[in-house]
Amino acid sequence: MVRTSPELIGTLIISFVGLIVVYDILHLMKNKKTVPNLGYLPLGGYAWTSTLEQEFFRNGPNILTLIAMGILPWLLASLSATPFWLVVIFDILLFSLVITMLLPKRYAITKTSVYADGQRLDWENIKKFDPEVSINKRIVLFRDGWWIFAPLPLGGSRKELLIAKELIINAQNNNWSEDTNIEEE
């Protein structure tokens, strides 16, 4: 029987979480390049940015999960003989993830795509949005084939989300008006 050390397991977990942090930071940097202009777009569509408060609401459940993930290793570290420094590094990485979740994001809706979190997703990869859904503090779209990672919440003010909702419905129903026709790069 092979015996693994707590240091090895901890290092593997920290490496994995570190890769997620780097991935999130890269997407944050890409976010402004992906959506460089705000407001109504010249070739159609709409782009907006969220605030810290809106991102807190959008990511609240994820932030609570990260807090729980940061606390649990302290309860189990002594039982598993995990070194203190590994738990500290793990918590620093989780705190970094919380920060990336809270930073304001840019979003855009065009005839062919939705731009969120530094990614461009074509409408054929998004499940049909229910026009009866009421909009308050976010819009949640669902990506096809993403299993439990399917939810794609869009943050913003109520006014911006109402504009986005109308454009989403128009784009998904091929109802994009001719004066907002867009040809994307």
C-alpha positions as CSV (number, residue, x, y, z in Angstrom):
1,M,0.0,0.0,0.0
2,V,1.3,3.4,-1.0
3,R,1.4,6.1,1.7
4,T,1.1,9.7,0.6
5,S,2.3,12.6,2.7
6,P,0.1,15.6,3.7
7,E,2.7,17.9,2.1
8,L,2.3,16.1,-1.3
9,I,-1.5,16.2,-1.2
10,G,-1.4,19.9,0.0
11,T,1.0,20.9,-2.7
12,L,-1.1,19.3,-5.4
13,I,-4.2,21.0,-4.1
14,I,-2.4,24.4,-3.9
15,S,-1.1,23.9,-7.4
16,F,-4.5,23.3,-8.8
17,V,-6.1,26.3,-7.0
18,G,-3.1,28.4,-8.1
19,L,-3.9,27.5,-11.7
20,I,-7.5,28.6,-11.3
21,V,-6.3,31.9,-9.8
22,V,-3.9,32.5,-12.8
23,Y,-6.8,31.5,-15.2
24,D,-9.1,34.0,-13.5
25,I,-6.5,36.8,-13.6
26,L,-5.9,36.2,-17.3
27,H,-9.6,36.4,-18.0
28,L,-9.9,39.6,-16.0
29,M,-7.0,41.1,-18.1
30,K,-8.7,39.9,-21.3
31,N,-12.1,41.3,-20.2
32,K,-11.3,45.0,-21.1
33,K,-9.8,43.9,-24.5
34,T,-12.8,41.8,-25.3
35,V,-15.3,44.6,-24.5
36,P,-13.3,47.9,-25.1
37,N,-16.3,50.2,-25.6
38,L,-19.4,50.7,-23.3
39,G,-22.9,51.8,-24.2
40,Y,-24.7,51.2,-27.5
41,L,-22.2,49.7,-30.0
42,P,-21.7,51.4,-33.4
43,L,-22.7,48.2,-35.3
44,G,-25.5,47.2,-32.9
45,G,-25.6,45.6,-29.5
46,Y,-24.9,47.0,-26.1
47,A,-21.9,46.9,-23.7
48,W,-21.9,47.7,-20.0
49,T,-19.8,47.4,-16.8
50,S,-20.8,46.2,-13.4
51,T,-19.9,47.6,-10.0
52,L,-18.4,45.9,-6.9
53,E,-21.8,45.7,-5.3
54,Q,-23.3,44.1,-8.3
55,E,-20.5,41.6,-8.6
56,F,-20.9,40.8,-4.9
57,F,-24.6,39.9,-5.5
58,R,-23.7,38.0,-8.7
59,N,-21.1,35.9,-7.0
60,G,-22.4,35.8,-3.4
61,P,-23.0,32.0,-3.3
62,N,-19.5,31.3,-4.8
63,I,-17.9,33.7,-2.3
64,L,-19.6,31.9,0.6
65,T,-18.4,28.6,-0.7
66,L,-14.8,29.9,-0.9
67,I,-15.0,31.2,2.7
68,A,-16.2,27.7,3.8
69,M,-13.3,26.2,1.8
70,G,-10.9,28.5,3.6
71,I,-12.1,27.6,7.0
72,L,-12.4,23.8,6.7
73,P,-8.6,23.1,6.3
74,W,-8.0,24.8,9.7
75,L,-10.4,22.3,11.3
76,L,-8.8,19.3,9.6
77,A,-5.1,20.4,9.4
78,S,-4.1,19.0,12.8
79,L,-5.9,15.7,12.2
80,S,-4.2,15.2,8.8
81,A,-0.8,16.6,10.0
82,T,-0.9,19.2,7.2
83,P,1.8,21.8,7.6
84,F,0.5,25.3,8.7
85,W,2.2,27.0,5.8
86,L,0.2,25.0,3.2
87,V,-3.1,26.0,4.8
88,V,-2.0,29.7,4.8
89,I,-1.0,29.6,1.1
90,F,-4.3,27.8,0.3
91,D,-6.2,30.6,2.1
92,I,-4.2,33.3,0.3
93,L,-5.1,31.7,-3.0
94,L,-8.8,31.5,-2.1
95,F,-8.8,35.1,-1.0
96,S,-7.3,36.0,-4.4
97,L,-10.2,34.2,-6.0
98,V,-12.7,36.2,-3.9
99,I,-11.0,39.5,-5.1
100,T,-11.2,38.5,-8.7
101,M,-14.9,37.7,-8.3
102,L,-15.6,41.1,-6.8
103,L,-13.8,43.2,-9.4
104,P,-16.2,44.9,-11.8
105,K,-16.6,43.1,-15.1
106,R,-17.6,44.2,-18.6
107,Y,-20.4,42.5,-20.6
108,A,-21.7,42.9,-24.1
109,I,-24.6,41.6,-26.2
110,T,-24.4,41.5,-30.0
111,K,-26.3,39.9,-32.7
112,T,-24.1,36.8,-32.7
113,S,-22.6,36.6,-29.2
114,V,-22.6,37.4,-25.5
115,Y,-19.3,38.6,-24.0
116,A,-18.9,37.8,-20.3
117,D,-15.9,37.2,-18.0
118,G,-13.4,37.7,-20.9
119,Q,-15.1,35.1,-23.1
120,R,-17.1,35.3,-26.2
121,L,-20.0,32.8,-26.4
122,D,-22.0,32.4,-29.6
123,W,-25.8,32.3,-29.2
124,E,-26.0,28.7,-30.5
125,N,-24.0,27.6,-27.4
126,I,-26.5,29.3,-25.0
127,K,-29.8,27.8,-24.1
128,K,-32.9,29.8,-25.1
129,F,-33.5,32.6,-22.6
130,D,-37.0,32.6,-21.1
131,P,-38.6,36.1,-21.8
132,E,-40.9,35.7,-18.8
133,V,-38.0,35.7,-16.3
134,S,-38.1,38.9,-14.2
135,I,-34.9,40.9,-14.0
136,N,-33.7,42.4,-10.8
137,K,-30.0,42.2,-10.1
138,R,-28.7,39.8,-12.7
139,I,-29.5,37.7,-15.8
140,V,-28.5,34.1,-15.7
141,L,-27.9,32.4,-19.1
142,F,-27.1,28.7,-19.4
143,R,-24.3,27.3,-21.6
144,D,-25.1,24.2,-23.5
145,G,-23.1,21.1,-22.5
146,W,-21.4,22.7,-19.5
147,W,-23.1,20.4,-16.9
148,I,-22.9,22.0,-13.4
149,F,-20.8,24.9,-14.9
150,A,-23.6,25.9,-17.2
151,P,-24.9,29.1,-15.4
152,L,-23.5,32.3,-16.8
153,P,-24.7,35.2,-14.6
154,L,-24.5,38.7,-16.1
155,G,-24.3,41.6,-13.6
156,G,-25.2,45.2,-14.0
157,S,-27.8,47.8,-13.1
158,R,-31.5,47.0,-13.6
159,K,-31.6,49.5,-16.5
160,E,-28.6,47.8,-18.2
161,L,-30.0,44.3,-17.6
162,L,-33.3,45.3,-19.1
163,I,-31.6,46.5,-22.3
164,A,-29.5,43.3,-22.3
165,K,-32.6,41.1,-21.8
166,E,-34.3,42.7,-24.9
167,L,-31.2,42.2,-27.0
168,I,-30.7,38.6,-25.8
169,I,-34.3,37.8,-26.8
170,N,-33.9,39.5,-30.2
171,A,-30.6,37.8,-30.9
172,Q,-31.8,34.3,-30.0
173,N,-35.1,34.7,-32.0
174,N,-33.3,36.2,-35.0
175,N,-35.3,39.4,-34.5
176,W,-32.3,41.7,-34.6
177,S,-33.5,44.9,-36.2
178,E,-31.7,46.0,-39.4
179,D,-30.4,49.2,-37.9
180,T,-28.6,47.2,-35.2
181,N,-27.2,44.7,-37.6
182,I,-23.7,43.7,-36.7
183,E,-20.8,42.0,-38.4
184,E,-18.3,40.9,-35.8
185,E,-14.6,40.4,-36.3
